[in-house]
Amino acid sequence: MGDQQSPATLETLKLTDGFTITRMGYGAMQLAGPQVFGPPEDRDRAVAVLREAVALGITHIDTAGFYGPVVTNEIIREALYPYAEPVRIATKVGARRGEDGSWLSSLDPQDLKTQVYENLEHLGLSVLDLVYLRLASHEGTTDTSLAEEFTALAELRQEGVIRHLGLSGVSSAQLTEAQAIAPVVAVQNLYNLVNRQDDALVERAAHENIAFASFFPLGGFTPLQSGTLTAVARRLDASPQQVALAWLLQRSPTSVVIPGTTSVAHLRENVLAARLELPADAVRELDAIGA
């Protein structure tokens, strides 16, 4: 896209339970150090990226206390506090980090509540807009019961500590189980042009007006590589990353994307994807990548 002006406004999505966010979000994971562990090399640049995201109209900031750990939340607070309306912070609980940077599942109900309060402290908030219960990692999902864990978060919602609840790394069966306990406004699973195992869940989320937030929308630590994607991008005078994000946004009316970057220039390129309309022939070609 040769025009490098950002959209005047970004499309918003009003979800179940009255939760409203921009469909183009910002994922803060990359603001921490290498492998999402420790401090960033350039903290000032991380702060600048967050401030530019909000200046571009993004109201949906995705984070987690285990990014860093704590580092990302502290950078968000430094950059954005006090948080301007209508900025919404979404965070995740269900994991901790080992001293070696390892990712450790931590789903004890009492520790989930502790993690919520830790997020509040480090973000400088008294109430969290959206908290995801993180279950499976990007390796896959199961149908294991989440009732005990989700109930712990639902109790905090009842107490007014959390406004809205989401699920990350979950199956359709787990979504159904959670909905019997409390409203679910968002699901965050691995999904992109190549990883299409959650097609049915994407459709279900749209039917039920639940946001489907794709983590690793651009492939994650190994970026998406496809000759088809490159060819389509060239025809549309866009980058492959912009096309991949545009495909996700057109995939479903409740799809939201949370690409991360430590570069203001890349952030602006990502935001431009929100106004890139893919023609039907391009969509058919891109659909075939994950078939």
C-alpha positions in Angstrom: 0.0 0.0 0.0 1.8 3.0 -1.2 -0.3 5.5 0.8 1.2 5.5 4.3 -1.5 7.6 6.0 -3.2 5.7 8.8 -7.0 5.3 8.8 -8.8 8.2 10.4 -10.8 5.7 12.6 -10.4 2.0 13.3 -13.4 -0.3 13.1 -14.7 -1.2 16.5 -16.5 -4.3 17.7 -19.3 -4.3 20.3 -19.5 -7.7 21.9 -21.6 -9.7 24.3 -21.8 -8.0 27.7 -21.3 -4.5 26.2 -17.5 -4.8 25.7 -16.2 -2.6 22.8 -12.7 -2.8 21.3 -11.0 -1.9 18.0 -10.7 -5.0 15.7 -7.1 -3.9 15.1 -5.4 -4.4 18.4 -1.8 -4.4 19.6 -0.1 -7.4 21.2 2.5 -6.3 23.8 4.4 -9.6 24.1 7.3 -8.5 22.0 8.0 -5.5 24.3 9.8 -7.8 26.7 13.3 -9.1 26.1 14.3 -12.0 23.8 12.0 -15.0 24.1 9.6 -12.8 26.0 11.9 -12.8 29.1 13.6 -10.0 30.9 13.7 -6.3 29.9 13.8 -5.0 26.4 17.0 -3.7 24.8 15.4 -0.3 24.3 12.7 0.6 26.8 12.2 4.1 25.4 11.4 2.5 22.0 8.9 0.2 23.6 7.2 3.1 25.3 7.1 5.0 22.0 5.4 2.1 20.2 2.6 1.9 22.8 2.0 5.6 22.7 1.9 5.5 18.9 -0.6 2.6 18.9 -3.0 4.6 20.9 -2.4 7.7 18.8 -3.3 5.7 15.7 -6.6 4.8 17.3 -6.0 1.3 18.7 -8.0 0.8 21.9 -7.3 -2.9 22.4 -4.0 -3.6 24.1 -3.2 -7.3 24.8 -0.8 -8.3 27.5 0.0 -10.8 30.3 1.7 -10.7 33.6 4.0 -13.6 32.5 5.4 -11.5 29.6 8.8 -10.6 31.0 7.5 -11.5 33.6 5.9 -8.3 34.7 8.1 -6.2 32.4 5.5 -5.7 29.7 2.8 -4.6 32.1 5.2 -2.1 33.7 6.0 -0.7 30.3 2.3 -0.4 29.5 1.8 1.5 32.7 4.7 3.8 32.1 3.6 4.6 28.5 -0.2 4.9 28.9 -1.1 5.6 32.6 -3.5 7.2 33.3 -5.4 5.3 30.6 -7.4 7.4 28.3 -10.9 6.5 27.4 -11.6 4.2 25.4 -8.4 2.2 25.8 -9.0 -1.3 27.0 -6.4 -3.6 28.5 -6.8 -7.4 28.0 -4.5 -9.6 30.0 -4.1 -13.4 30.6 -3.6 -15.6 33.7 -2.8 -19.3 33.9 1.0 -19.3 33.5 4.2 -18.2 35.3 7.8 -18.2 34.2 10.7 -20.2 35.5 14.0 -18.6 36.4 15.4 -19.9 33.2 12.5 -18.4 31.2 10.5 -21.6 30.9 6.7 -21.3 30.6 5.0 -23.0 33.5 1.3 -23.7 33.7 -0.2 -22.2 36.8 -3.9 -23.0 37.1 -4.5 -23.4 40.8 -7.7 -21.3 41.4 -6.1 -19.4 44.3 -3.0 -18.6 42.2 -5.2 -17.4 39.3 -6.7 -14.9 41.7 -3.3 -13.9 42.9 -2.2 -13.4 39.2 -5.2 -11.1 38.7 -4.2 -8.9 41.6 -0.6 -8.9 40.4 -1.8 -7.6 37.0 -3.8 -4.9 38.7 -0.8 -3.8 40.6 1.7 -3.7 37.8 -0.8 -2.1 35.3 -1.9 0.5 37.9 -5.5 -0.4 37.6 -8.3 -1.1 40.1 -10.4 -3.1 37.7 -9.2 -5.2 34.7 -11.2 -4.8 31.5 -10.7 -8.3 30.2 -9.0 -11.3 31.7 -8.4 -14.5 29.7 -8.0 -17.8 31.3 -5.0 -19.3 29.5 -5.2 -23.1 29.2 -3.4 -24.8 26.3 -0.4 -23.2 24.7 0.1 -22.9 20.9 0.7 -26.7 20.7 -3.0 -27.4 20.8 -6.2 -27.6 22.9 -8.0 -30.3 24.9 -11.5 -30.8 26.3 -10.3 -31.0 29.9 -12.8 -29.4 32.4 -12.1 -25.8 33.2 -14.9 -25.3 35.7 -12.9 -24.8 38.8 -10.4 -22.4 37.2 -13.0 -20.4 35.4 -15.2 -20.2 38.4 -12.3 -18.5 40.3 -12.2 -15.7 37.7 -16.0 -15.5 37.6 -16.0 -14.9 41.3 -13.7 -11.9 40.8 -16.0 -10.7 38.1 -18.9 -10.8 40.5 -16.8 -8.8 43.0 -16.1 -6.1 40.4 -12.4 -6.8 40.1 -12.8 -8.0 36.4 -15.3 -6.5 34.0 -15.2 -9.2 31.2 -13.9 -12.8 30.8 -12.2 -14.6 28.0 -10.6 -17.9 27.2 -7.2 -18.6 25.6 -6.1 -21.9 24.1 -9.5 -23.6 24.4 -11.7 -26.0 22.6 -15.4 -25.5 21.6 -16.4 -27.8 24.4 -14.5 -25.8 27.0 -16.2 -22.6 25.7 -19.6 -24.2 26.3 -18.6 -25.3 29.8 -17.4 -21.8 30.6 -20.5 -20.1 29.3 -22.6 -22.0 31.8 -20.6 -20.3 34.6 -20.2 -16.7 33.3 -20.4 -14.7 30.0 -17.4 -15.1 27.7 -16.7 -12.1 25.4 -13.5 -13.3 23.7 -11.6 -16.4 22.7 -7.8 -16.1 21.9 -6.4 -19.1 20.1 -3.6 -19.8 17.6 -5.1 -19.0 14.1 -3.7 -17.6 10.9 -3.5 -18.3 7.2 -1.6 -21.5 7.8 -3.0 -22.7 11.1 -6.7 -23.2 10.4 -7.7 -25.9 12.9 -10.1 -23.6 14.6 -12.2 -22.7 11.6 -15.3 -24.1 13.2 -14.7 -22.1 16.4 -14.2 -18.9 14.4 -17.6 -19.4 12.9 -19.2 -20.2 16.3 -17.6 -17.1 17.8 -19.1 -14.9 15.1 -22.6 -16.5 15.5 -22.5 -15.8 19.3 -20.9 -12.3 18.9 -17.7 -13.4 20.7 -14.4 -11.9 19.6 -12.0 -14.4 18.2 -8.5 -12.9 18.8 -5.8 -14.7 16.7 -2.5 -15.0 18.5 0.5 -15.3 16.3 -1.5 -13.8 13.4 1.7 -13.5 11.4 3.1 -16.9 12.3 4.8 -16.0 15.6 8.5 -16.6 16.1 8.6 -18.2 12.7 6.9 -15.7 10.3 4.5 -16.9 7.7 6.1 -17.9 4.5 4.1 -18.6 1.4 4.7 -17.9 -2.3 0.9 -17.4 -2.7 0.8 -14.8 0.0 3.8 -13.0 -1.5 2.2 -13.0 -4.9 -1.1 -11.7 -3.7 0.6 -8.9 -1.7 2.6 -7.8 -4.8 -0.6 -7.5 -6.8 -2.2 -5.4 -4.2 0.8 -3.2 -3.5 0.9 -4.3 0.1 3.2 -6.3 2.3 2.6 -10.0 3.0 2.1 -9.1 6.6 -0.6 -6.6 5.7 -2.4 -9.1 3.5 -2.3 -11.8 6.2 -3.8 -9.4 8.7 -6.5 -8.2 6.3 -7.4 -11.9 5.6 -8.0 -12.4 9.3 -10.1 -9.3 9.6 -12.2 -10.4 6.6 -12.4 -14.0 7.8 -15.2 -13.2 10.3 -17.1 -10.2 11.5 -15.9 -10.8 15.1 -12.3 -11.6 14.2 -9.8 -9.3 15.9 -6.0 -9.2 15.4 -3.3 -8.4 18.0 0.0 -8.2 16.0 3.0 -7.1 18.0 6.0 -5.2 17.0 8.8 -3.1 18.6 9.0 -0.8 15.6 6.8 2.3 15.1 7.1 1.9 11.3 5.9 -1.7 11.4 3.1 -0.7 13.7 1.9 1.8 11.2 2.1 -0.8 8.4 0.0 -3.2 10.5 -2.6 -0.5 11.2 -2.9 0.2 7.4 -4.0 -3.5 7.0 -7.3 -2.5 8.7 -8.4 -0.7 5.5 -7.0 -3.2 3.0 -9.9 -4.9 1.2 -9.0 -8.2 -0.4 -10.9 -9.0 -3.6 -12.7 -12.3 -3.9 -10.0 -13.9 -6.1 -7.3 -13.0 -3.6 -9.4 -14.5 -0.8 -9.8 -17.7 -2.7 -6.1 -18.0 -3.3 -5.3 -17.2 0.4 -8.0 -19.7 1.7 -6.2 -22.4 -0.2 -3.0 -21.9 1.8 -4.5 -23.5 4.8 -6.7 -26.0 3.1 
